[in-house]
């Protein structure tokens, strides 16, 4: 079946969060979160290496919206259920519909970190992948040195399948880095 024909919800919720596909107009809140969190994002995220305008972020959101509709990449935005505030960006990436398998990526607005929101969001997204998309494998890949990112799959019972040595280049220093591969399978 062509993935474009796959029907599934564009929004779901957890106890404290609403998680949904990006929509045109979301660029402003995502831009504000990037600006507020730039120092925490720079060591890990390639997009944080160059200065972006609000328009650049809106273009990225609209491209993500199109990719979601085409089922090529499923970016997801995370909002607090109680207030509607944007708090994080995540999603299901590097999709292989033939298995199906997905990789969860994530970053949080640093003003909201340390409250368990990202762990809750990742659990909700993994559950969504398994129950709504029929995933057989969900991965989380992160830099071995990124202790906060590593803690999430470890808390959620993902298995550390291996560490790829000299697998990537750090976005901020161009040093070689090692990549942890965590996975859950059914």
C-alpha positions in Angstrom: 0.0 0.0 0.0 1.2 3.5 -0.9 1.9 5.3 2.5 0.0 8.3 1.3 -3.2 6.2 1.5 -2.5 5.3 5.2 -5.1 6.8 7.5 -4.2 7.6 11.0 -4.9 10.4 13.5 -3.0 13.7 13.1 -3.3 14.5 16.8 -3.4 12.5 20.0 -2.9 13.2 23.7 -1.2 11.8 26.8 -2.0 12.7 30.4 -0.6 16.2 30.2 0.2 16.8 26.5 -1.4 17.2 23.1 0.8 15.9 20.3 0.0 16.8 16.7 1.3 17.3 13.2 2.7 20.7 12.4 0.4 23.2 10.7 1.1 26.4 8.8 1.4 29.2 11.3 3.2 27.1 13.9 6.5 28.7 13.0 6.2 31.6 15.6 6.0 29.4 18.6 8.7 27.0 17.4 11.0 29.9 16.6 10.4 31.4 20.1 11.3 28.0 21.7 14.5 27.7 19.6 15.6 31.2 20.6 14.9 30.5 24.3 16.8 27.2 24.1 19.6 27.9 21.6 22.4 27.4 24.1 21.1 23.9 25.1 20.4 22.9 21.5 23.8 24.0 19.9 25.9 21.0 21.2 23.4 18.5 19.7 21.3 19.9 16.9 22.6 20.8 13.4 19.7 23.3 12.9 20.8 25.3 15.9 24.2 26.1 14.3 23.0 28.8 12.0 20.9 31.8 12.9 17.3 31.4 11.7 14.6 33.9 11.2 11.0 33.4 12.1 10.3 33.0 8.4 13.0 30.3 8.1 11.3 28.3 10.9 7.8 28.8 9.3 9.2 27.5 6.0 10.5 24.5 7.8 7.2 23.9 9.5 5.3 24.1 6.2 7.8 21.6 4.7 7.2 19.3 7.6 3.4 19.7 7.2 3.8 18.6 3.5 6.1 15.7 4.4 3.6 14.6 7.1 0.7 14.5 4.5 2.9 12.6 2.1 3.8 10.2 4.9 7.6 10.7 4.3 8.4 12.1 7.7 6.0 12.5 10.6 7.2 15.6 12.6 5.1 16.1 15.7 4.7 19.2 17.9 4.1 18.9 21.6 1.8 21.3 23.5 0.7 21.4 27.2 -2.9 20.2 27.4 -3.8 22.6 30.2 -2.4 25.9 28.6 -1.9 25.1 24.9 1.8 26.3 25.2 4.2 24.8 22.7 7.0 22.9 24.6 8.8 20.5 22.3 9.4 19.2 18.8 9.6 15.5 18.1 8.4 13.0 15.5 8.8 9.8 13.7 11.7 10.0 11.2 13.7 7.7 8.8 10.6 5.8 8.1 10.6 2.4 6.4 7.0 1.5 5.8 7.9 -2.0 4.5 8.7 -3.2 8.0 7.4 -0.6 9.4 10.0 1.0 11.5 10.6 4.6 12.7 13.1 6.7 14.6 12.0 9.1 17.3 13.9 12.4 17.5 13.2 15.1 20.0 14.2 18.5 21.5 12.4 20.5 24.2 12.1 24.2 24.9 14.6 24.4 27.8 12.0 26.5 29.8 10.0 23.3 30.2 12.8 20.7 30.7 13.1 18.7 33.9 9.4 18.1 34.4 9.1 14.7 32.6 7.3 16.2 29.6 9.8 14.8 27.0 9.7 11.3 28.5 5.9 11.5 28.5 5.9 12.7 24.9 8.3 10.0 23.6 6.3 7.3 25.4 3.1 8.6 23.7 4.8 8.8 20.3 6.2 5.3 20.6 2.7 4.0 21.7 1.2 5.8 18.7 3.8 4.2 16.3 3.1 0.7 17.6 -0.7 1.0 17.9 -1.7 3.3 15.1 1.0 2.8 12.6 1.7 -0.9 13.2 5.4 -0.4 14.0 7.6 -3.4 14.4 10.6 -1.4 15.5 11.0 2.1 17.0 14.5 3.5 17.4 16.0 6.4 19.3 19.5 7.4 18.2 21.5 10.0 20.2 25.0 11.2 20.9 26.7 9.1 23.5 27.6 12.3 25.4 24.0 13.6 25.5 23.1 12.3 28.9 19.7 13.9 29.0 18.6 12.4 25.6 20.0 9.0 26.6 18.0 9.0 29.9 14.7 9.0 28.0 14.9 5.7 26.2 16.5 4.2 29.3 13.6 5.3 31.4 11.1 3.9 28.9 12.7 0.4 28.7 14.3 0.7 25.2 17.2 -1.6 24.7 20.7 -0.2 24.0 21.5 -2.3 21.0 24.9 -0.8 20.4 27.1 2.3 20.2 28.5 3.2 16.8 32.0 4.6 17.2 33.0 7.7 15.2 29.6 7.6 13.6 28.8 11.3 13.5 30.3 14.7 13.7 29.3 17.0 16.5 27.4 20.0 15.0 29.1 22.6 17.2 32.8 21.4 17.3 33.1 19.1 14.3 34.6 16.4 16.5 33.8 12.8 15.9 31.1 11.5 18.1 29.7 8.1 19.0 26.0 7.3 18.5 23.8 5.2 20.8 21.1 3.1 19.2 18.2 2.3 21.4 15.2 0.2 20.2 11.9 -1.3 21.1 10.5 -4.1 19.0 7.3 -6.1 18.8 
